Amino acid sequence: MDYAICAEDAVFRYLEKGKRNILDHVNLTLKQGSFTVLMGASGSGKSTLAAVLCGLYPQNGGVLEGGRITLFGQEVSTLSPQHRAKYVSMMFQNPDLQFCMDTLRQEMIFCMENICIPKEEMDERLLQTAKLFSMEQLLERKLHTLSGGEKQKAALCCLAVLDSKCIVLDEALANLDEDSAAPIVQMLKTLHRQGKTIVVIDHKPDRWMDAADEIIVLGEGAKILARGINKDNLAQYESLFHANGLFYPAKRQEKSNQNTANEACLVLQNVTIPHPASTKKTPLAPLIENASATFPKGCMTALLGKSGSGKTTLFLSILKQLPFEGQIILDGTDIKKLKPSALFSQIGVVFQNPGNQFITQNVLQEVSASLPSGDERAMELLESFSLAKYHRYSPYMLSQGQQRRLAVLSVLAGGQKVLFLDEPTYGQDAKSTNSIMQLLKEKMEQEELSVVFITHDEDLAHAWADKIYRLQDRTLSEVSHET
């Protein structure tokens, strides 16, 4: 049988003398032209498996203790990066890690140069790919000005322009709202019909049920627990999903007890935020216009909105990192009067890429540094987030999902009045998502915090938030729980 990817008894660890195998005798075969979704609990080794299958590891780190990896019948270790790109390309959880150039146009050209596409073919190939993803308007934008979702779309454009036989996507749609994600899914289905092999790592099966040939559930060490799961037999595997803390499609749960009558902690009054890409030569309409909102104490508020609508930009403006007009009042004081040190002593933040904000050398120190009670309480918190066994690890050795849980724990221990969390459950399985949200709720109630979280997950917002706002067409408006 012709396989696109084949892993035979693969054993991989990050440290040569480490005791823990991230991949523990993994056997996995994926047919050419198949569409596969890999699911598994946070920390099960999904992202590491993807990197090993694509040849990024051990070439760029770690040790393959045993086993064999082949791509379309060829040993991956024998392929140069240029040759390997003809067979497989991969999008990481954090698209910032794979951008090298300033703009999307430059990045796509750079990708084609790396696989020696003739210069005279580049423009047409670039424009066709950008049009396919409706990204023509972003070709000249600085990549650092794009929203998290727009960056993921840009990274997908770069994958498509490579025209690899197999495309691997690691949580590729996590930062996209449903309206933005749907066309990407359709595009992947089109590529699949054209003969591409598609491998998707995701925590939620819902959007893939009509696209995937099968879902494979991985356990610890990335060992296969079950495969051949599809929309027709999904019900047979419900207990497996729940036993492994995975999301299983279910009806939306609505939050009942709302605390929106509490005293306001943070107030926005007629806030207008200029578009970050606007210049004197090319002025753009404001990203957010005349926004007003109230965030009560002891209240959890969700902020919804399409990719690029300005959710993260609003956070940054409240933190005085970006300009704005209007008033932002924090606990009765206009933030324009507050020094940065005073502002950050009252507002804790977890950004989309938590790895950018770690300040210590290991996981335990990262949490205990913010706790007056030190290591003992820190270990209890790490245990509640399934991170205790990694307490001696560097934060940068954790998976993206584990890093996010660690960042949330660290900010919870900081003692601020307001907590801003940008996609706090991105990359998390169902068990970890509930742990994060439950701990946020308990902390909020105990200390009368105001918790504000950005999410693309409408179900998460309706299940946990007391109050919901949506950013749409430059306008911030409150959303009823019934909608």
N, C-alpha and C positions, 0 to 999 in steps of 0.2 A: 504493500500500500504506500502511496506517495504522501509523505508527511511534510508539512511546512515547518513544524517545530517538533523536536523530539528530545526529551530529557530522560536519561537512563541512569537510575540510581545516583542522582546528583546530591552531593554533600557540600555545603558551602557555609563558611563562617567568615566574620569580618576580621577576627584576630587569629594569627597563625597558631597561637597557643591557647586560644579561647576554649572554654568548656562547652559553650552553647552553639549548636548547629542551627543557623537561621533556616537553611534548607536541609532537611534530615532524610536522606535517601529518597528523593523525589523521583517518581516516574510519571511522565506526562507526555502524551502524543496529541498533536492537533493536526487534522487533515488540511491539505491545501484547499483553499477556497472556503474554509469554514468560518463561522461567526460565533465566537465563544466569549462568555462572560465568566470571569473568575471572581468568586466571592469568598470571604473569610473574615474572621474576627480581626479587629485591629491588632497588629503585631504578629499576625500568623505567618508573615513572610511573603505576602503577595507582591509588594513592590520589589523586594530583593529578587524574587523569582523572575519577574519581568526583566530586570536588569541583567540577570545571568543568561536568560534565554536570548536576549538581544546582544550578548557579547560585551556589555559594558563592564560587568564583573566577570572574572577577576582581573581583567586587563587594567582597570582603573582603581582597583582596591579589593581587599579580601582574598580569600584562599578557597579554591575549588579542591576540596580534599579528595574527592573521588567522583566517578561518574563521567558521563559524556553528554555533550550538548551538540545537536546538529540542526542546521538551518537548510531546508530544502536539500537534505542529503549530504551536506558538507559540514565538516567539523567547524564550529564557530570560531574556535581558537586559531584556525589557519587563515581566516579571512581578514584582510586589512580593513580599516574603517571605511574606506572608499568602496571597496567591493561589498562589504557587509551591508552598506546602505541600499544597495540594489535589491537586497532580500528583505531587510527589516528596518523600520524606523520607529522611534518611541517618543511619546510625549510624557514628560514627568508630571508629578502632582503639582509642582511649583514651576510654572512656565518661565519665571525669571531666571532659573538655573540654566536654561538652554539658549537664551538670547545672547548674541555677541555684538550686534550692531545697534545703531540708533533708531532706525525706522523699520517698519515691516518690509517695505520695498528692498532696503539694503539687506535685511535678514534673509529674505527669499533668494536674492541674488547670491549671497554668501553660501546658502545651502546648495544652490545649483553649481557654484564654482567648486565646491568640495567633491561633487560627483562628476566633475568635468563635462558639464553640459556645454555644447558650443555656444559661444557668445551670441551668435545671430539667432539662436532659438530661444534665448532667455526671456525677452520681452513678451512674446506671445504666450509662452508657458506661464509666466508670472501673472499676466492679466487674465488669462482663462481661469487660473486657480483662484485668484482674488474674486472674480465675478461669481464663481461657483459658490463661494462662501459669503457673498455679499459684503466683501471687505474692501472694495475699491476706495471708499471714502476714508479708510484708515491707513492707506499705503504710505502716506507722507507724515503721519503723526509720529511723534516721539514715543517709543514703546513705553517709556517710564510714565507717560501721561495717561496710558490706557487703564481702564478699570481691570479688576481681576478677571472678570468674565471676558472682556475684550482681549486680554493677553492670552487667554486660553484659545480663543478663536484664532488669534494670530499664530499661535504655535501649531494649531491644526492646519492652517494654510501652509506653513513651512513643511509639515509632514507630507501634505498632498503634493506639493511641488517636487518632492523627491521621487515620487512615483514608485515607492518600494512595493515588493510583492506582498509584504505583510506589514500591517500597522498595529502597533501596540499602544493602548491608551490607558494611562494610570490615573484614575479618578478625573478623567478629562472634562467631565461636565459638572463637576462639583460646584463650581462658582458661577454656573449659568442658571438663569431662571428658566422655567418650563418653556416659555415662548421662544427663548434663544436656543435652548437645547434641542427642541424638536427638529429644526432644520438640519442640525448637525447629525442627529440620528438618521434622518432621511438621507443625508449625504453619505454616511457610512453604509447604509443599506444599498445605495446606488453603487458605491465602490465594491461592495460585496458581490453584487450581481455581475459586476465587470470582472470578477475572478479574484479580487483581493482577499487575502486572509485577514480577518479582523479579530483582535484579542482585546477585550475591554476588562479592566479591573474597576469594580464599582461595589458600593455597599447596598445599593437599592436596585432591585430587579425590575421595578415597574416599567420604566421607559424602554427596557430592552426586550420585553416579552415577545413583541411582534417582529423583532429584528434577529434575535439570536437563534442559532441552531440548538445550542445547549448552554445551560449554566452548570459550572463546576464549583462545588463547595470545598474549600480547603480548610484543613485543621492546622494544629500547631506544627511548625516545621514545613509548612506548605504541602503536607501530605493530602492526597485526595480522599475526602470523606464520601462524596457522592458525585456522579456526573450523569449526563443525559437528561438533566432537568429542563423542562420546557413548559410552555403555557398550558399544554394539555394534561401534564401529570404533576403540576406544581403542588396541588393539594396533598399529594402523597408525602411531600417532604416538609410539611408545615412544622412538625415536631422537631425535625432536624434543624430548621432555621431557628426556632425558639431556643433549642438546647445550646446552640452556638452563639446566641446573642445577636442574630442577624435580623435585618429588617425583612418582614413578610408583609406583602400587600394587605392592607386593612382599611376599614372605613376611618375617616377623620374623627378624632376625639376633640371635643370643644372644652375649653377651660370654663369652669362655672363661677368660682369665687373671684371677683375682680376688686382691686383696691384702688381704683382710679380717683376716688374722692380724697385720697390722702394729700397732705401738704406737698406743694411742688418743691422739688430739689433743683431742677434745671428747667429753664424756660427760654424758648426761642421767640423773638418778637420781630416779625417782618425781616427775616434774614435773607439776603440775596448773595449768592456766591458766583463769581465770574467763572466762565469755563476755563479750565487749566491750560487748554491749548490756544486760548485767545491771545492775539498780539495786536499791536497798533496797525500793522499792515493787513492782518486778516482777523478782524474782530468777529467774535462768535456770540451768540445769544447766551445769557447767563445759564449756568448749569442748574441752579436752583433759584427761584424767584419768590420773594415775599413769603417765606416759610415761617409759620408760627406753630409752636407745639409746647406741650407741658409734660414733663416727666416726673411723676410723683415719687416720694419716698416710699419704700416698702412695696414697690411696684416693678413688675417686669414688662418692658416695652419692646416690641419687635418692630424692626424697620425693614419693610419689603420694597422691592423695586427691581426693574429689569437691569441686566448687566449694563453698566455705563450710565445709569440714571443719576449717580452722584451720592450714593449711600456712604461709601468710604470717604469721599471728599467732604461730606457734612461732618463726619467724625473729626477729620483733620482740621476743619475750620473751627470747630468747638475747642479743639486743643491749641488753637492759635498758630497752627502750622501753615495755614493758607488764608488769604485775605477774605473778608466778608463785609457786608454792610448790614446795618440793623443792630439789634441788641441780643446778646446771649447772657442770661442771668444765672449764676451758679450760687445757690444758697443765699440769695438776696444781694449778691455783688456782681456788677458788670465785669465780665472776664477781661475786658480791655484794661481794667485797673489792676489785674493780678499779674504778678511776676510768674514766669514759667515754673519755678520751684513750688510756688503756692498753688498753682493750677494742678500740677501733677501730684501734689500731695493729697488732692481731693478727688482726682479722676484716675482710675486704673484702666489700662488698655491691653487688649489682646488683638494684635493685627492679623491680617490674612496669612502672613508668613512669620509664624512665631519664632523661627530660628534666628530672626534678625534682632530679637530682644533678650536673649539669654545673656546672663552676666557672670555665671560661675562655671566651675570646671566639672561638676557632676550633678546628677538629678536631685539628690538629697539636699545639697547646698542651695540649689535653685529655689526650693520651697522653704527651707529653714531660714534662709536669709531674710525672709519677710515675716518670720514668726518670733514673737517674744519668748515663746516656750521652747524654741529650738527644734532639735532633731526628733525628739520623741513624738511630738504632734505631727511633724512633717511625715514621719513614717506611716502614721495612721492615715493621713490624707493620701499618701501615695498608694497605700493598700486599697483605699476606696476607689481609686482610679486604675487599679490593676497595673501599677507602675513600681511597686515595692521591690520586685526582683531586679529592677534596673537601677537601683538607687546609687550604685557606684559607677554607672555609665556616664560618659559625657552626654549632654543633651543632644549633641549633633550625631550621636550614634543611634538615636531613636528613629522610628519611622515617622513620617509626617503626621499620622494620626496620633501617635504617642507624644510627639512634640506639642501638638495642640492641647492635649490634656494637661501636660506639664505647664504650659503657659497659662491655662485657665486656673490651675491650682495656685500658681505663683501670684497671680493678680488677686485671687480670693484672699490670700494671706496678707495683702498689703495694707489693709485698714482704710481704704479710701471710701468716700461717700457715694461715688458714682462709678459704675463699672461699664466700660464700653467693650463689647466683644464683636469682632468682625468674623462672621461665619464660625461660631464656636464649636459647632458639631461637624464641620467639614472633615471628611475622611474618617468618620467614626461609624462603628457598627451600632446596632440598636441598643445593646447593653451599655456601651460607653456613652452614647447620646443621653440615655436616661440618667446615668450616673452624673454627667456634667450638669444637666438641667436640674436635677434634684438637689445637688449640692449648691447650685446657684440660688435656687428657691429658698433653701434652708438658711443660707447666709443672708439673703435679702430680708427674710422675715426676722431673723435674730438681731440684725444690726440696722434695720430700716434703710437698706441701701436702695438706690435707684439703679436697676440693671437694664441696660439698653443693648440689644443684640441685633446685628444685621443677619439676615438669612434669605435664601432663595426658597426655603422649604416652607410652603404655606401651611402644611400640616403641623410642623413644629411650632410655628407662630400661633396657630389657633389652639394648640394643645397646652402651651405653657405661658403665653403672654397675657397679662392683664389688659394691655392696651396695644393696638397695632396701628402703625402709620405706613403709608405707601408713598413712595416717590415716583411720580409719573408725569411726563411732559412738563418738567421744571416745577411741578407743584407738589407740596407735601400735604397729604390729607389723611384724616383718621378713618380707619376701616372698621366696620361693624363685624363682630364675631359671627354674625349670621351669614355674611357674604362669602 
